[in-house]
Amino acid sequence: MRASEEKLAPVFAALGDPTRLKLVAQLCAGGAHSITHLTQSTEISRQGVTKHLGVLAEAGLVRDIRVGRERLWQLEPDRIEEARASLEAIGRQWEQALQRLKRFVEKDA
């Protein structure tokens, strides 16, 4: 595994959970949010949301900021961009492999 793939593995692992993916989508849609706000759109407890945000933070996808006594969570767009670029590269490699296969099959036909 290349260093860049190894670095992104925790990102994709974190995004593999539907609840965490939903939290990331919420944060993508509108800035920093409190645990209370993020919990409103899910059926899990504040504690559960906090645990999921911890996993996302470990993967570098979100971070918390203090605003007074409140803790707000926001997306780390650079990390999302790294993941997107990685998926694009994989997509290009896949497309090239399919083109090679197509040429091979058509050559024998």
C-alpha positions in Angstrom: 0.0 0.0 0.0 1.4 3.4 -0.9 1.8 6.1 1.7 -1.1 8.2 0.3 -3.4 5.2 0.3 -2.4 4.3 3.9 -3.1 7.9 4.9 -6.6 7.8 3.4 -7.6 4.4 4.7 -9.0 5.8 8.0 -11.0 8.4 6.0 -12.7 5.8 3.9 -13.2 3.6 7.0 -14.8 6.5 8.8 -17.1 7.3 5.9 -18.1 3.6 5.6 -20.6 4.1 8.4 -24.0 5.4 7.4 -24.4 7.6 10.5 -21.0 9.2 10.0 -21.6 9.7 6.3 -24.9 11.5 7.2 -23.0 13.7 9.8 -20.5 14.7 7.1 -23.3 15.5 4.7 -24.9 17.7 7.3 -21.6 19.5 7.9 -21.1 19.9 4.2 -24.4 21.6 3.8 -24.0 24.4 6.3 -21.0 25.3 8.4 -20.3 24.4 12.0 -23.0 22.8 14.1 -23.5 21.9 17.8 -24.0 18.3 19.0 -27.6 19.3 19.7 -28.2 20.4 16.1 -26.5 17.3 14.7 -28.5 15.0 17.0 -31.8 16.4 15.9 -31.6 14.7 12.5 -30.7 11.2 13.8 -32.2 8.6 15.9 -29.2 8.1 18.1 -28.2 9.8 21.4 -26.0 12.8 21.9 -23.4 10.3 23.2 -23.6 8.3 20.1 -23.2 11.3 17.8 -20.2 12.4 19.9 -18.6 9.0 19.4 -19.2 9.2 15.7 -17.7 12.7 15.6 -14.7 11.4 17.5 -14.1 8.8 14.8 -14.5 11.4 12.1 -12.1 13.7 13.9 -9.5 10.9 14.2 -9.7 10.5 10.5 -9.2 14.2 10.0 -12.6 14.8 8.5 -14.0 17.1 11.1 -12.8 19.3 14.0 -14.3 21.0 16.9 -14.1 24.7 17.8 -15.1 26.4 21.0 -17.6 29.2 20.8 -18.1 30.4 24.4 -19.2 27.3 26.4 -20.4 25.5 23.2 -18.5 23.1 21.2 -19.2 23.3 17.4 -18.2 20.8 14.8 -17.1 21.7 11.3 -15.8 19.9 8.3 -12.2 19.7 7.3 -12.6 20.4 3.5 -8.9 19.6 2.7 -9.3 16.1 3.9 -12.5 15.6 1.9 -10.7 17.0 -1.2 -7.9 14.4 -0.7 -10.4 11.6 -0.6 -12.2 12.9 -3.7 -9.0 13.3 -5.6 -8.0 9.7 -4.6 -11.4 8.3 -5.9 -10.9 10.3 -9.1 -7.5 8.7 -9.6 -8.9 5.2 -9.0 -11.7 6.0 -11.4 -9.2 7.0 -14.1 -7.2 3.8 -13.5 -10.4 1.7 -13.7 -11.4 3.4 -17.0 -7.9 2.7 -18.4 -8.2 -0.9 -17.4 -11.6 -1.3 -19.0 -10.3 0.3 -22.2 -7.4 -2.2 -22.3 -9.8 -5.0 -21.8 -12.1 -3.7 -24.6 -9.1 -3.5 -27.0 -8.0 -7.0 -26.1 -11.5 -8.4 -26.6 -12.1 -6.6 -29.9 -8.7 -7.6 -31.2 -9.7 -11.3 -30.8 -13.2 -10.9 -32.2 
